[in-house]
Amino acid sequence: MNVKLFNQRIKNIVDAAAFKEPEKVPVGFEGMYWQYGLTGATLKELNEGDYPFEDHVKRYCRYLNKIEFDYTMNIGGYEAYDAYLALGSDKYPMGRDDCTVQHNQVGYHFMTDEEYELLIAEPAYFMNEYWPKRNVPAFKEPRDKAYAMLKEAAKCVRRSADFESEVCKVGVRDYSIVPVLGMTASVPLNEMKAAGIFDQSDQPEELQYGSRFAMYMSTLDNIHDTYRGMLDTFADLSDNRETLDAAIAAINRVKFEEFKKMPPQMPEPNALPMCGCIFHISAYISLDDQMKYWFEDFRRMLLPWAEAGKKIYMKGEGSFMHVLEPFREFPKGSIIIQLDSDDPFEAKKVIGDHQVICGGFPLALLHLHDLQKCKDQVDRCFNELAPGGGYMFNMDKPLLSPSDGDIGLLRDLYGYINEKAKK
């Protein structure tokens, strides 16, 4: 492992967040199922066929020989679609390309008004017993059959988790890539440290890859994603706020009781792994509702981490420029804001003097198959967003399917990006 390069990449991220011009602007890449376009076999074949587990990992990691980048949220993995199938659920079906796992919400039966009342009255029972039994076919089967289905699903989840961990180890050990989120990387990286694969004891504590982090998801996002769905949640925000507020309060009571059972987790001064959160429903609600339903809990939970020196990686979904201003309450450079639909050059005017802008390159440009147009956008990113620090390069969206990007174009483009990123 090139420990020197790994350490330098962490320092570049920390310098960029400190609004210093780093030795190299951190260059990111996000993909999930796109990598299967290089494996010579589909995800379905590699996961369910006669291919050894090690061969699946090796084939998936071929893309790391083609594209150089410094950091990522997740070096690779796949949703455990086969676990859902084992439980009789079609929530995450395999796409027609046998590579891309889809999130199926078409025809999904969200919570009714009557069930709303049950959630409010008995939130723990509703979330832990009633809702799984209502939605997972396996739990409607006789006990012995349900148990057998559950065991098979657990094996699938374990295989997916092991795969993600092994891919992470390859990315760090062989390519010195920095996984910014601790959710998937903290355990394998600390296992590698314990095995003596790399040592950071000569680095300042801020630059050492730590072990503690926090993940945030608002309760409104939870209701929106899991229980009510988009249309009914928006209807509740318009005409049924009293019930919505009661449900949020009920869920929060259960969360608080669960948190009290956990050992206290004190923030650490290591910048990485970063705390994480996803901007989801924030793209569709007003600033007042953002403050009430999202930001207040976010501030209560993550401000102590930011004040201790931990960085927060905020993954955007949709357009959320209208809710960025409150993040000035957090220490300067403590939040990395990965933009999605918003114009990065306008976002820099709104918040780019206080928090880190991440992104700048529209994935849609790849579909034009015009390298010069791609280079022109890269030039604009580095010319307008990078000076003075506070910028990390990335695409606005991950490459999900094998058809999302041509490997030849990406190889040439990332070669250009990495040259432009250097001082």
N, C-alpha and C positions, 0 to 999 in steps of 0.2 A: 504493500500500500504506500502511496505517495503521501505521507503524513504532512509534509511541508506544503503541498498543494492544497490539501484539505484544510489545513489551518489558515492558509492565505485566503481561501474562498470564504471562510467564516469571517475573517477580518474585513474582507471587501464588503460583505453584507453589513457588518457592524459599522464600518466607516460610512457607507452610503446612508445608513439610518441616522448617523450622527451629522449628516449634511456636510461631510467631507468628500472630496473627490477621491474615490478608491483607486488602488493600483489598476483595477479593472472593474468596470461596471458589472455587477452580477447579472449573468445571463441565465434565464430559466427556460424550462421546457416542461409541458404537461401532456401526457398521453396515457391512455388506458388500454383500449382494445386495438388502437391503430398499430401497435407493435406486431400484431398477429399477421399483418401483411408481409412480414419479413421472415416468418417462422417456417414456411413450407408446409404448414398444416394449420387447421383451424383450432380455435379454443376448444370446441366440442371434441375434436379428434384427440387433441393433446391431453385433455382432462379426463375423457371417458374411454379412450382407446387403450391400446397396449403400450403407449409411450411411457418410459420410466419418468418418474417425477423430476429427476435431475436433468433429463433431456428437455422437458418442458421449460425448466428454468433457463437452461443454456440457450435454447432457441429464442425464447422471449427476449433475452438480454442482447441479442444480436444488434438491436438498434443502437446500443451504447457504443458500438464500434463505428457507427456511421455519423452520429451527431454528438458534438461536444457541447456540454452545458455545465453550469456551475452549481445550480440548485434546482430543487423541485419540491412540490408538496408531497409527492409520492412517486418513488422510482418505478413502481409498477404493481399490478395485481389485477384481480377480477372479482366482481360481485359473485358470491356463492349461489349462483342461479340453481345449481343442482340440489342445494339444501332446500330451497323453496319447492322444487319439483318433488323431492322426497316427502315433503309435508302435504303434497297435493295442491299446492298454491301456484297460481300463475302470475304472481306479483312481479317477478323478475324473469320474464321468458327470454329465451335465446332468439336473436334476430335471424333473418333469413340468410345472412352471410355466415352463420354458425361461429361468429367471432364476437359480435357486439351484443352485450346483455342490455335489455331494455327495461325501463321502469313502466309497468303497465298500470295506468290509472283509469283506462277506459272501462266503463261499466263497474267500477269499484263502488261498493255500497258504503258510503260514508254515514256518519252518525246522524240519526234522526232527532227530531225535537224531543221525543219521549226519552231517547237514550241520553240526551243532554242532561235531563233531570237526574238520571241514575249516576252519571259521572259526577255531578255536583254533590249528590247525597252520599255516595260511596266511592270516592275516587280510587282508592287502593284496590278495591275489589274490581272496579270497572277496568282499570288499566292492566292489572296483573292476571285476571281470571276471565272476566266476561268478554273483553274485547278479543283476546287470543282465541278463545273457544268459538266466538262468533265468526272469525275471519280465517282461521287455519283449519282446513278440512281434516287434518290428522286428528285433531282434538274432538272430532265428532265420531270417531271410530271407537270400537270396543277397546278396552284398556290394553290388552296384549298387542293388538295391531298398532294402536297409537304409539305405544312404547317402541316398537320395532321401527316405525317410521321416524320417530324422534331420534333414535340412535343412528340411523342412516344419515339423517340431516346433520347431526353433530359431526360425523366423519367428514362430510362435505365442507362444513365450516372450518374444521381443523385443517383440511387440505388446502383450502383457500388461504387461511392465515399463515400456514407454513410456507406457501408459495410466495406470498407477499414479503415475508421475513427474509427468505433466501434471496429474492430479487434485490431487496434493500441491501443485503450484505454484499452482493456482487457489485452493485452500484457504488458503494462506499469503498470497499476493499480494492477493487480493480480500476475504478475510474475517479475516485476521490470526490464523488458528487455529494453535496450537502442536502440531506432531506430536512426541510425547514420545520415540518410538523412532527411532534413527538408521538402522535397517535399510533403511527405504524413503525416509526424508526427508533424510538427511545430504547425499547427492549433489545432489538438486535445490535444496536450500536454499543450499548453497555455490555452485552455479551462479548462483543469483539474486544472491548477494552479489557475485560476480565481475562480473556484468552491471550492477552499480550499482542494482539494484532496491531494496535496502535496506542500511542501514549501521548497525552496532551499535558502532562504534569508540568512542563516547562512554559505553558501558556498562562496568561492572566486568566483569572476565574471567569471573567466575562466572555472570553473567547473559547473556553472549554465547552464541549457538547455535554449538557447536563442530563438530568433524568426526570425532572419534575416539570409539569405543564398543566394547563387547564383548557378545557374545550367549552365553548358557550353556544347554546341554542336557546332562543327565547321560547317561553311557553306558548306565545301566540304562534310562532313557527310550528311548534309541536302540534297544536290543535289544527292548524292549517294543513300540515303535511299528512298527519296520521288519522285525525278524527273527523274533521268537517269538510275538508277539501277546499279548493279555491273559491268556488262560487258561493257556497254556504257561509264561509268565513267572511267574505266581503259583505254578504247580506246581513250577517250578525253585526259587523262594524257599522252598518247603516241603520238597521232597525231593531237590533236585539242586543244592545251593548250590556244591559244589566245581566242577562244570562251568560254572555261571553265572559264578562268580568268575574262572575261567580265561578265559572268553570276554571278560569285561570287561577283564581284564589285557591280552589280545591286542589288542583294539581300541584300548586306551589307548596301547600301544606304537606303533601305526601313527599315531595322532593326534600323539604326541610327536615322531615323526620328521618329520611334515608341518609342525608348528609350528616346528621348528628351521630349516626352509627359508625361513620367512617373515621379512621384516624386523621388528625389534622394534617394538612399539607401546606407547609410554609413556602412562600415564594422563594425562588433561588435567584442569585444575581446573574446566572449564565444567560446570555442573550438567546441561545438556542438550547433545546428545541423550543420553537415558539408556541405560545398559546394560539388557539385557533377558533375561528367562528365563520359561519357562512351568512352572508347577506342574502336573504331569500324574500320573505314577505315585505321587507323594507322597501323594495322597489315599487310597491303598489300602495303604500299607505302615506298619509300626510306626515309632516314633521312633528306635529303635536302627538299623533298616535305613535310615531317612532319613539319619541321621548318617553311616553307612558308605558308602552308595551315591550319595548326593546332596550332602549339605551339605559334606563335607570338600573335594571338588573345587570346589564353588561358592565356598567361603571362600578357597581357594588362588587361584582365578582372579579373583574380583571384589573381595575385600577391599582390595587395593591401589588399585583404582579408587575405591572408596568413601572411603578415607582421603585420596585426592587431592581429593575434593569432588564426584565424579560421583555422580549419583543412579541407582538401580537400580529398574526397573519390573518387578514380579513379577506375571504374569498367572495367576490361579488357575483351575484346572479341578477341580470337585468340592469336597469338604470336607477341609480340611487344618489345622483349628484345632489339632490335636494335635501339629503339628510347627513351630509358630510361635515357641516360646520361644527356640530357639537363635539366632534373628536378633537377639537382644540383644547378641550378640558384635560386630555391625557398629555403626559410629558412629550416634548418634542421628539420626533423620530421613534416613538414607541410602537406605532402601528404601521404595518405595511398593507396598503390598500390595493388589492388586485382588482382592477377594473374589468367590467364586462362590456356592457353596451355604451357606457359613457365615453365621451371624447376625452382622452387623457390630457390633451393640451388645455382644455377648459377646466378639467379637474385640478390641474396644477395651479391654476389661478385661484381656485376655491380653497384648497387645503394643502397644496404642494409646498408651501413655505413652512409647514408645521409637521405634516406626516408624509410618509414615503409613498410615492406613486409607483405602482407596479403594473406593467402591461405595455401598451402602446402599439402592438402589432395586431391588426385584425386577421383572424384565421381565414376569413373569406378571401383575402388577397391570394392565398395559395391556390385557390380554385381557378384563378386566371392563368396560371402556369406562365407567368411573366416575371422572370428573375429580376429584371431591371426595375419594374414597378415595386417589387418587394424591397429591393435595395433602397429605392427612394424613400420608402416609409421608414426603413431602418435609419437612414441618414437623418430624417426629421426627428426621430425619437432621440438619437444621441446628441443632435445639435440643439434641441429645444428643451429636453427633459433632463438630460444628464448633468449639464454644468452646475457646479455648486453642490453636488451630491443630492440625496433625497430621491433617487431613482433606481429601480431594478427592472431590467428588460424581461418581458415575457409576452406571450400571445394573450389575446383577450379570452380565448376559450381553449379547452384542451382538445387534442386530437382523439376523438372517441373511436371512430371506425377506420378500418384499413383504407377506405376511399377518401379520408379527410386530407391527405397530403401525400404528394409524390416524394419518394425517398431521395431521388436524385436532386430535385429542387430543394428539398430541406437540407440535404448535405451541403450543397453549394451555398445556400442562404446562411446556414449557421456558421460556415467557414468565414463568410463576410461579417456576420454579426460579431463573432469573437474577435476579429481584427479591429473592428470599430470600437469595441468595448474597452480596448486597452488605451491607456493614456497616450 
